[in-house]
Amino acid sequence: MSEERTTRDLDPEHTPPDGVGDDLVEALGTLSEALETVERARGRLYDFHQLTGGADLTLGKAVDQLRRAGAADEADALEREIVGRNVLPGMWTFQIVEAYDDTYYRAFVDLERQIRERLAAGRRHLYEARMKQDRRTPGHPDHTAHP
């Protein structure tokens, strides 16, 4: 690594504290990757929540339209069997989101932060910051070390 591509160019927030070696930076990077994947999964859970809720509202519109079109039996069946139905036993999607947050998501976020604080002075994205340094082209205006 050339002199221009060392971690000395990194801001202190993204410089590993003294005593934090490559193996720990890599392990914390993998932990961060796992949490980022959980964040994406959580986003998809919110997508599921909003899409399902939107579908239920659209279904209500379809029920009204079927009634106006003279298909009252079909409208009644949809309204009785599907509109407002639980998506899991006893649960609407908001309850699934809440259970995920309370049971898994918050525990993961809190423990990841505690580990980062204990092992790396709370610093985030050390692995990515190191990767940025390794992949920069020194002197290139779009490869600067800092914003």
LINTA-V375611 format. One record per pair of residues at least 12 apart in sequence whose C-alpha atoms are under 8 Angstrom apart, sorted by the first residue. I is the first residue (numbers start at 1). GAP is how many residues later the second one is. Records with the same first field share a line. If there is no record, write none. Layout:
# LINTA-V375611
I = GAP ; GAP
This chain:
# LINTA-V375611
1 = 133
4 = 134
5 = 128 ; 129 ; 131 ; 133
6 = 127 ; 128
7 = 123 ; 126
9 = 124 ; 136 ; 137
10 = 119 ; 123 ; 135 ; 136
11 = 135
13 = 110 ; 111
14 = 109 ; 110 ; 111 ; 112 ; 115
15 = 108 ; 111 ; 114
16 = 104 ; 107 ; 110
17 = 103 ; 104
20 = 99 ; 100
25 = 101 ; 102
26 = 101
28 = 88 ; 98 ; 99
29 = 96 ; 97 ; 98 ; 99
31 = 81
32 = 80 ; 93
35 = 73 ; 74 ; 77
38 = 67
42 = 63
45 = 52
46 = 51
48 = 45
49 = 44 ; 45 ; 48
52 = 41
53 = 40
56 = 27 ; 28
59 = 24
60 = 19 ; 23
62 = 13
63 = 12 ; 13 ; 15 ; 16
133 = 12
